[in-house]
């Protein structure tokens, strides 16, 4: 978790605005084919599987300068 997020974890419900500068960022949308079947098969480990997928994407993005 980015360190600049931590102070905002206990925000008040009436805090209407939450924004910080994160420098250059990118948003990537990923469709995982047959995710329903994967989540059923790996139901006890789905968070770990998703963590590995996102870490692999991070490595690839860093490698290719994305």
N, C-alpha and C positions, 0 to 999 in steps of 0.2 A: 504494500500500500504506500503510495507517495506520502512523504512526511507532511506536505501541506494540507492533506485531507484530515489528518488526525484532529486538529482543533475543531473541526466542523462536525464531528461525530455526535456530539451532544447539543445540537442546535435546538433552539426553541421553535415550537410549531408556528409562531407568528413571524419567524424569520422568512421573509418573502424572497430574498435574493441571496444566492450562494454562487459565487463565481470567483475564480482565481486565474491568474495567468500561468499557463503551463508551458509557455514557450511554443515551439513548433510541435504540433501534434497531428496525428492522422487517425482516421476512423476507418476500420475495415469491417465490412459485413461478410460473414462466412455462413454458407449453407452446408451443413453436415448431412450428407446423404444417409438415409436410413437411420437417423438419430434415434427415433423411437425404439427400433430394434436394439441399437447399441445401448441405450439407456436401460432397457429391460435386461439385457445380457450382463451389463456391468453395473447393475443397480446399486451394489454396495461400494462401488469404486468410481462412480460417474464423476465426482468432483475431481478426483485424481486424474482421470482420463482427460477431462476438460483442461485441467491445469497443465498437463503435458502438451496438449494440442496448442494452447496459447503460448506456452514457453517456446515451443518449436517455431511458431509464427514469429515470435519476438526475435529469435536467433536468425531466422531467414531475413527478416526486415533489416536487422542490423548488418548482416552480411552483405546485403544488396543496397544498402544506403537508402532504404525507404523510410 
